[in-house]
Amino acid sequence: QVQLVESGGGWVQPRGSLRLSCSASRRVFGIRSRGWYRQAPEKERELVATITSGDTTNYADSVKGRFTISMDNGENTVSLQMNSLKPEDTADYYCNFRQYSGGNYWGKGILVTVSS
């Protein structure tokens, strides 16, 4: 079983930056896409950004221009650079790997808090 581990979360003031990283416990083959999702208190989990094996990216409208997703194929990692953070970005952030074969893996989540 593959485990995904997120790192880099924490507290930051509005307009600050954080970089989230996610690593897999072992090499994962046939990855169709990697992504970041978030869930704020009393809200449903929502897509933040995804990146395919062909480097095609997709962002939620709320983070376009502020967040950048990237990956390292050789290391099976995915990162999320978050700039110009807003209080409404506060949430638990989850990384996700999806395989062409249907495998779908989630991290346990990491908290990002944006407040003054």
RAURKA-V51110 format. One record per run of one state. SS is the DSSP state (2 for helix, 1 for strand, 0 for the rest). FROM is the first residue (numbers start at 0). LEN is the number of residues. Records with the same first field share a line. If there is no record, write none. Layout:
SS = FROM-LEN, FROM-LEN
//
This chain:
0 = 0-3, 7-2, 12-5, 24-6, 39-6, 52-4, 59-7, 75-1, 82-4, 89-1, 99-4, 107-2, 114-2
1 = 3-4, 9-3, 17-7, 30-9, 45-7, 56-3, 66-6, 76-6, 90-9, 103-4, 109-5
2 = 72-3, 86-3
//
